[in-house]
């Protein structure tokens, strides 16, 4: 599955297109500095689900830290 995702990443012009609308919401909230618990409460999800979204976002965008996620979000206009 990693090979398929890697091939798909190369074909997508805007990396945000890799994310679902829910993953974009979670990414934006993470970039705003919200904790997994705060995001879970706001979106009526479990903390486990938020953590799973965060992991998938990081995998899809090929980033390895929250800092990299924040930089990505700023560069792509999700936060100021």
C-alpha positions in Angstrom: 0.0 0.0 0.0 3.0 2.3 0.6 4.0 2.0 -3.1 0.4 2.9 -4.2 0.3 5.9 -1.9 3.7 7.0 -3.0 2.7 6.8 -6.7 -0.5 8.7 -6.0 1.4 11.4 -4.1 3.5 12.1 -7.2 0.4 12.5 -9.4 -1.4 15.0 -7.1 -0.6 18.6 -7.7 -2.0 20.0 -4.4 -1.1 17.8 -1.4 -4.3 18.9 0.3 -6.2 16.9 -2.3 -4.8 13.8 -0.5 -6.8 14.6 2.6 -10.4 14.0 3.4 -12.5 17.0 4.6 -12.3 15.6 8.2 -8.5 15.3 7.9 -8.3 18.9 6.8 -10.4 19.9 9.8 -8.1 18.0 12.1 -5.0 19.4 10.4 -6.2 22.9 10.8 -7.0 22.5 14.5 -3.6 20.8 15.1 -1.9 23.7 13.4 -3.9 26.1 15.6 -2.3 24.5 18.6 -5.3 22.5 19.8 -4.7 19.2 21.6 -6.1 15.9 20.5 -8.5 16.1 23.4 -9.7 19.6 22.4 -10.1 18.5 18.8 -12.0 15.4 19.9 -14.4 17.5 22.0 -15.0 20.1 19.3 -15.6 17.5 16.5 -17.4 15.0 18.8 -14.9 12.3 18.2 -12.8 10.1 20.5 -9.3 11.0 21.2 -8.3 7.7 19.6 -10.0 8.7 16.4 -8.3 12.1 16.3 -4.9 10.4 16.9 -5.7 8.0 14.0 -6.6 11.0 11.8 -3.3 12.7 12.8 -1.3 9.5 11.9 -3.0 9.2 8.5 -2.4 12.9 7.7 1.2 12.6 8.6 1.6 9.5 6.4 -0.3 11.0 3.4 1.8 14.2 3.6 5.0 12.4 4.4 5.8 14.5 7.5 7.2 13.2 10.7 6.4 15.7 13.4 3.7 18.1 14.5 6.1 21.0 13.7 6.3 19.8 10.1 2.5 19.6 10.0 2.2 23.2 11.3 4.6 24.4 8.6 2.7 22.6 5.9 -0.6 24.1 7.2 0.9 27.6 7.2 2.4 27.2 3.7 -1.0 26.0 2.3 -3.1 28.8 3.9 -4.9 26.7 6.5 -3.7 28.9 9.3 -2.0 32.3 9.5 
